[in-house]
């Protein structure tokens, strides 16, 4: 609802959304077979019962060190966005060592150097992180994957595009490149601009079952729910009392409500 109001109150957003919707209608009318190629045909949809019991991972960003452990209990598991927290190596170690729910160590690119990102992720792995999220283009990818395997830490290999959703062929090439590393989970998150962007991401489950894939942005929340229906091992949500880590992210409470009423 908040996103819809934002569109209606912003003439530029409204114009862009209307233009994208018009393009979609034109493509469907004049290129129906091409449009239907975006619709996944062999996705192994999970039952609604499975969706109800799917773990929720609360993504924690911009939290103080002393508040992280308590906030993590809002979900079945938690993602610690180290790139948003000014933690020392010792604090990172203590945080992952003391957790009572499984934690994902994530350090997105930004102002921090690659060396600092690698150091904190390695510290988290050694301290007992259940998962480590590593970007596909990270220079330390192979090194950290070996570290994770040695310490019984699962690897989430991730790809993000915050501006658009690449075409289906490009997405499939990305999946195959990621599969070559043999991670435990693949994660592909793009920005949704067109109505059929969600369909392209759903189609990826046909070639990779161990996948978490959804769109961020205005009117893309449904893709998060469908990621759970199409095979994602868990779903991300924002804390009930904290900021979201991406546009369109449900809070833990609202996601549970959506899952109950789907």
Residue pairs with C-beta under 8 A, 6 or more apart in sequence:
3 218
3 219
3 221
3 247
3 248
4 219
6 13
6 218
7 13
7 14
7 17
7 218
7 219
8 14
13 218
17 218
17 219
20 193
20 194
20 195
21 195
23 194
24 35
24 194
24 195
24 196
27 34
27 35
28 35
35 196
37 168
38 168
38 196
38 199
38 200
38 203
39 199
39 203
40 199
40 202
40 203
40 205
40 206
40 230
41 206
42 206
43 202
43 203
43 205
43 206
43 230
43 231
44 205
44 209
44 230
44 231
45 229
45 230
45 231
46 228
46 229
46 230
46 231
48 262
51 225
51 228
51 229
51 259
51 262
52 259
52 260
54 228
54 232
54 233
54 234
54 235
54 259
55 75
55 76
55 77
55 233
55 234
55 235
56 75
56 76
56 77
56 234
56 235
56 236
56 237
56 252
56 255
56 256
57 75
57 76
57 77
57 78
57 79
57 104
57 234
57 235
57 236
57 237
58 71
58 72
58 74
58 75
58 77
58 78
58 79
58 236
58 237
58 238
58 239
58 252
59 78
59 79
59 81
59 236
59 237
59 238
59 239
59 244
59 245
59 249
60 68
60 71
60 72
60 78
60 79
60 80
60 81
60 239
60 242
61 81
61 84
61 85
61 242
61 243
61 245
62 81
62 84
62 85
62 242
62 243
63 71
63 84
63 85
63 242
64 85
65 85
65 87
65 91
65 95
68 78
68 80
68 85
68 95
69 95
69 98
69 99
69 100
71 78
71 239
71 241
71 242
72 78
72 80
72 99
72 100
72 101
72 103
73 100
73 101
74 239
74 240
74 252
75 101
75 237
75 252
76 101
76 102
76 234
77 101
77 102
77 103
77 104
77 130
77 234
78 99
78 101
78 102
78 103
78 104
79 103
79 104
79 106
79 133
79 236
79 245
80 95
80 96
80 103
80 104
80 105
80 106
80 124
81 106
81 107
81 108
81 245
82 92
82 105
82 106
82 107
82 117
82 120
82 121
82 124
83 106
83 107
83 108
83 109
83 110
83 112
83 117
84 245
87 95
87 120
89 119
89 120
89 123
92 120
92 123
92 124
92 127
93 123
93 124
93 126
93 127
94 127
95 103
95 124
95 127
96 103
96 105
96 123
96 124
96 127
96 128
96 129
97 127
97 128
99 128
102 130
102 131
103 124
103 129
103 130
103 131
104 129
104 130
104 131
104 132
104 133
104 156
105 120
105 121
105 124
105 125
105 129
105 131
105 132
105 133
106 132
106 133
107 117
107 120
107 121
108 135
108 160
109 117
109 135
114 138
114 139
114 140
117 138
117 140
118 140
118 143
118 144
121 132
121 134
121 140
121 144
122 144
122 147
124 132
125 132
125 144
125 147
125 148
125 151
125 153
126 147
126 151
128 151
128 153
129 153
130 153
130 154
131 153
131 154
131 155
131 156
131 184
131 185
132 144
132 148
132 153
132 154
132 155
132 156
133 156
133 158
133 187
134 140
134 141
134 144
134 145
134 155
134 156
134 157
134 158
135 141
135 158
135 159
135 160
136 157
136 158
136 159
136 174
136 177
136 178
138 144
141 157
141 181
142 181
144 155
145 155
145 181
145 183
147 153
148 154
148 155
149 155
154 184
154 185
155 181
155 183
155 184
155 185
156 183
156 184
156 185
156 186
156 187
156 212
157 178
157 181
157 183
157 185
157 186
157 187
158 186
158 187
158 188
158 189
159 174
159 178
159 186
159 187
159 188
159 189
160 189
160 190
161 189
161 190
161 191
162 191
162 216
163 191
164 190
164 191
164 193
165 171
165 190
165 191
165 192
165 193
165 194
165 197
165 200
165 201
165 215
166 174
166 190
167 200
168 200
168 203
171 188
171 200
171 201
171 204
172 204
172 207
174 188
175 186
175 188
175 204
175 207
175 208
175 211
176 207
178 186
179 186
179 208
184 210
185 210
185 211
185 212
185 233
186 208
186 210
186 211
186 212
186 213
187 211
187 212
187 213
188 201
188 204
188 211
188 212
188 213
189 213
189 214
189 215
189 216
189 246
190 197
190 201
190 215
190 216
191 215
191 216
191 217
191 220
192 198
192 215
192 216
192 217
192 218
192 219
192 220
192 223
193 217
197 215
197 220
197 223
198 214
198 215
198 220
198 222
198 223
198 226
201 213
201 214
201 215
201 223
201 227
202 213
202 223
202 226
202 230
204 211
204 213
205 211
205 213
205 230
205 231
209 231
210 231
210 233
211 231
211 232
212 227
212 232
212 233
212 234
212 236
213 227
213 232
214 220
214 223
214 224
214 226
214 227
214 232
215 223
215 248
216 246
216 247
216 248
216 249
217 247
217 248
218 247
218 248
219 248
220 247
220 248
221 248
221 250
224 235
224 236
224 248
224 249
224 250
224 255
225 235
225 258
225 259
225 262
227 235
228 235
228 259
229 262
235 255
236 245
236 249
237 249
237 250
237 251
237 252
237 254
237 255
238 244
238 245
238 249
238 250
238 251
238 252
239 251
239 252
240 251
240 252
240 253
244 251
250 258
